[in-house]
Amino acid sequence: MTDIGPSIGFLEVSSLAKGYEALDAMLKKAAVEPLIVTAVPRGKLLIMIGGMLADVEQSMLAGLELAGKTVVDHFTIQNVHAQLPAAIKGRVRVDAIEAIGLIETKEVASAIYAGDAAVKAAAVTLIEARNQPGAKGLVVLTGDVGAVRAAVAAGAATVKKEMLIADIVIPYGHKGLLKQLQ
């Protein structure tokens, strides 16, 4: 995932100012690098750091402590799946679709975590796992029907019940759907 390690930490806070203060504490605490720092609607800040697991964990503890009540969601992933970084940055192009899997969450952090779990659970291609308008999260993946069902189930199982909006499998996606997904 990064030049300094295969783990990531993700912190989503409801205050821009508190988020930047937490980021400063995170970077000072351990040898991590900021991978994503972005403001999203409703005045939230998304922070993703990368590094070795112990450093990411220490950095996340510092960020969580400083952010306090402004924490919306957070997670740490050890050994990030190779498909996840591209799916976070934008939509990954695929030549064809079979079944389509969708996991929609109330917050971005939950979707990224679910995307990693989904792609680790079955042989699927992750198209995206990232922020959507309104600061929701969306995971989109494709593969054969059985693999997509298994991946969506695994990804949705990682999402807290109150954060999950929808988990859908479209068995044989229409060719026109591919244009909308890329």
N, C-alpha and C positions, 0 to 999 in steps of 0.2 A: 504494500500500500504506500509506504513512504521510504525515503532513503535511510531512515533511522529505525525502522521497525514495522512489523506487520499488524499492529494493533491500533484501534481508534477509540476515541472517547467522544461522545456527543453530548452537548449541554444546550438546552433550549430554555431561555429565560424570558420573563414578561417585561423586563425593563432594559432598554438599550444601555443606559448609563451603568446599571448594576452588571450587565453583561460584559461591558468593556473592562470594568473593574475586576470581575471574575477572571476574564481572559488574562489580564496582566498577572494576577496571582498564579494562574495555571502555568503560564510561561516561565515565571520565576521559580516555581516549585521543582520542576524536573525538566529533563532534556526531551522536550516534545516540540513539534512544529505545528503551527496553525494550518489546517488544510482548507477549512471553510470558515469564514466569519462574515455573516450577512444578516442584514436587517430584513424582516418580513412584516407584512401587514399586521396590524393591531399592536405595533410597537414592540415586537419581540426580536431577540437576537439569537441566531443559531451559531453555535461554535462547534467545530469539529477539529480535534487534534489527533496527531499520529505519532507513534514512537514504539519503543519496546513496552511490553505489558506493564512492568513494574512502574515505569515512568508515567505511562498514561494513567494508571490507577492513582498514583500519588498526585498527579496534576488535577485529576477529576475531583479528588477529595478536597483539594484547595479551592477549586471553583465552586463546588457544591456548598462548602462552608461559607464562602463569601457571598454567594448569590442568595442563600437562605430561602425566604418565602417567595422569591421571584422565580424559583425553579419550576418550569412547566413539565419537563421530562428530561431524562438523561439515560445513558447507557454506556457500557464499555464492551467492545467486541475484540476478543483475542483471535488472531489468525483470520483476518478479514478475507472473505472469498474474493478471488481475482476479478470476478465480474462486477463487484460492487462499486469500485471507484468511478468507472465510466457511467454507470447507471445513476449515480448521484449527480454527476456533472451535467448530464443531459440525456436525451433519448438515444439509445444505441440502435443503429440501423440493422435490420434483419431483411433477408431477401424474401422470405415467405413466412406466413404464420400458419400454425395448426390450431391447437387450442390456445385460448387466451386466458390468463389468470389476472385478476385485479384484486388488490387489497387497498381499501381506502381507510385512512385514519384521521382522527381529529387533529393530530399534531404531526409534525414532520419527523421527529425523532423515532416515533413508533414505526413509521413506514420504512425508514432506513434499516432499523433493527429487523423488521419482518422480512425485508428484501434479502438480507444476508442469510437469515434462517431458511428462507424459501429456496434459494439457489444452492444451499448446502444440502438440502433434503432430497433433491431430485435432479435429473438431467434436463434442465430447462435453460433457456436464454433469458437473462434479465434485460428488459428493455429500459426500464427506469425504476428508480426508488428515490423519490425526492419531493421537494417542496412544490406545492400547487397554489394557484390563486386562493387567497383567504388563509394562507398558512396551513392548509391541510397537507397530508402526506398521501402519496399514491405509489403503489408498486404495480408494475405491469410486466408480465413475463409470458413466454410462449414455449411450446414444446408439444409432445404428444399428450393426448388427453389424460392418461393415467399419471404421467409425470407432473402435469400442471395441477391436477387434483391434489396430489401428494404435496407439492410445493406450496400451494395456496393454504392447505390445511396446516402445514408446519409454520408458515409465516404468520397466519392469523392466530395460531396458538401462542405466539410470543407477545401479542398485543393485549394490553389490559382491556378487559371487557368494556369499560367506559370509554376507551379510546377508539375502538373498532366501529367503523361506520358500515362497511360492507366487505364481504369476501365472495368473489364471483368467479365462476369458471364458465367460459363460453366454449363448448366442445369443438366446434368447427367454425372458426371466425371467417366471416366474409372477406373476400379480397379487398373490398373497399375499406374495411376496417384498418388494414395495414397502413393506408395513407394517413389516416387519422392518428395513428399511434406513432408516426415518425415525423 
